Amino acid sequence: METCKVENLFNLNETIAAKLFEGAIYPWAVLPKIGAFIIELGATLPAEEYDRVEENVWIAKSAKVAKTASITGPAIIGKNAEVRHCAFIRGNAIVGEGAVVGNSTELKNVVLFNKVQVPHYNYVGDSILGYKAHMGAGSITSNVKSDKKLVVVKDGDERIETGLKKFGAMIGDEVEVGCGSILNPGTVVGPRTNIYPLSSVREVVPADSIYKKRGEVAEKHKD
């Protein structure tokens, strides 16, 4: 499962949370650690760059946060990020530099790398989104299986038991998720891949590919 490894999904130079991933082979291993990491990191953030607006909530002075947004800690909102009208950040959330959290978007236990966009009616829970990843309007991560069993990552005949009940999606750098798509528990999407609109994804999708539907994944043509 090479696609699933941290080093093959994410550029760790594009997140304030790089140390969170130290020692992790697969990125979902850090999901239970996000909250404690934020509290530890937040205490070290320079006061000239970040405001501690309430307990365990740090917002960069250059970030734009709508008055109607709701932010519960632990949370860090990075430099030049934008949190728009009625965004709902429920805690354990890192919003990267230049990222956009849009109208009625909900975040919970997530790391958004720099310049991620979740701009319109998205739910992102127990997930990690790599540099410049973008989720189209209404696309969501589903983070709990309907049978409430522990999540298993599947890539063909290969399986990895994660030991996690809550696990949304690991989305690599520069991934484009089409409008209205559902990324089911345990989904992993390799960097620079495009997911067609209205897709239901529940597997490992290779890097540099186009996901049309289950069983129909095309390799991108290189210029």
N, C-alpha and C positions, 0 to 999 in steps of 0.2 A: 504494500500500500504506500508506495513512494509519494503519490500525489498528496496524501493526507499529512505528510510530515510538515512541521512548522517551517522548515527551511525552504520547502517547495511551494508553500502557499503565500508566505508573507515576506515583505521587505521590512525587517524590524527597525530599520533606520527611519521609518515613517510612522512611528508611534512613541508617545511618551511612556508607554507601558512595556518597553523592550525587556526590562529585567523580569517582568512577570513570566516570560516564556523561558527563562534560563532553566536548563535541565529537562525541559519538556520535549518529548519526541513528537507527540501529537497534540495539537492545540487545545482540544477539549479538556485536557488534563488541568488547564488553568481555570476553568469555569468556577469551581468552588472557592478559588482564591482571590477573585476579583475584588470583593468588598474589602477584605483586610489589606490588600495591596493599595487600594485607593487611599485608605486612612493613613497608611505609612508614607506613601508618596506625597499626599497632600500636605503633610506637615513640613515637607522640605521645599515646597514651591516658594519662589521668591515673592515677597509681599509687594514689590514694585511691579510685578507682572500679573499677579493673581489676587483677587479678593476672596476672603473666606466669608461668604455671605450668611452662612449658618453652620451649625455643627456638621462637619464632614462634607461640606459642599464648597468647592473652590471653582470660581469662574474667572477666566482670563479677562483682564481689563479691556482687551481689544475685541472680545466676543460680543455678539449682539443677541440679547435674550428678550423675547417679547414679554410684556407684563402679564400676559394671560398664560404663559407657560408654567407648568408645575414641575419642580425639581426636588426630589427627595434624595438625601444622601444615603450612602456614600456616593459622591459623584464629582467628576472633574470635567469642566467644559474648557476646551483648549483655545489657544489663541486664534482670533479671527473666525471662530466657529459662529454659526447662526442657529439659534433655537427659536423657531417661529411660533406663531399664534396657536395656542392650545396644545402644544407638544406636552407629552406626559412622560417624564423621566422618573421611574419608580425606584431607583436606587441601584447601587453596584454598576454604575455606568461611567465609562470613559468616552468622551466625545472628542475626537482628534482635532488637530489644527485645521482650520478651513473647512470643517465638516458642516453639513446641513441636516438639521433635524426639523422636519416640516410640520405643517398643519395636521393636527390630530394624530401624529405619529407617537407610538408608545415604545419605550425602551425599558428593558429590565435585565440586569446581569449581562452586560455586553461590553465589548471593546470595539469601538469604531476607530480605525486607523485614520490618518490624516486624509482630508479631502473626500471622505465617504459622503454619499448623499442618500438619505432616506427621507425624501422631501414631501411625500403625499400619502397620508392614510396608511402608513406601514406599521406593522407590529414586528419588533425584533427582540426576541427573548432568548437568553442562554445561548448567545451566538457571538461570533467574531467576524468582523467585516474588514477585509484588507484594504490597502491604499487605493483610493479612487474607485472603490466598489460603488455601484449604484443600483438601488432597488426602485423599479418603476412603480407608478401609482397603484396602491392597493395590494402590492405584493407583501407577503408575510413569511415569517419563520414560525412553523408549528413546533412547539418545544416539548410536548408530552404526547406519548402514544395513546391511542384510544383505549387500549387494554391496560394502560398504566404500567406496563412492564419496562425493564431497563432497556435503554437504547443500544442497538447494535449497528455499527457502521459496516456496510456491505459494499464490496466491489467485486462483482462477478461471484466466483465461488469463495472468495476471501471474506472473512468476518473478523471484526474486532469487538469484543465485549467492552463497553465503556464503563460499566458500573454506575452510569448516571440515569436517573429517572427523567431529568430535565436537560435537554440538549436540542437546540434548534438547528443551526447550520454554521458551518465553517466556510466562509466565502472568500476566495483568494483575491489578490490584487487585481484591480481593473476589470472585475466581473460586471457584466450587465445583466440584471434580472428583469425580464419583461413584466409589463403591467399585469396585475391580477394573478401572478404566479404564487404557488404555495411550495415552500421548501420544507418538506416533512422532517420529523426528528431523525437526526443522524446524517443529514445531507452534507456532502462536502463537494465544493465546486472549485476546480483548479483555476489558476490565474488566467485572465484575458478571455475567459469563456463567455458566450452569450446564451442566455436562457430565453427561449421563445415566450411571448406573452401567453397567459392562461395555462402555463405548464404546472404539472404536479410532479415534483422531483423527490426521490427518496433513496438516493444512491450516491456513489462517488462519480463525479463527472470530470473527465480529464481536462487538463489545461489546453488552451488554444483550440477549443471546440465550439460547436453550435449544437445546443440541446433542443431538439424539435419535439420529441416525446420519448417515452421509455422505449428503449430498443432502437431509437433512431437518433444517433448522435454523429454529427459530421465533423471532420477535421477542418479547421479554418485554412483557407488558401493563403499562403504567405506571398506578399508582394516581392 
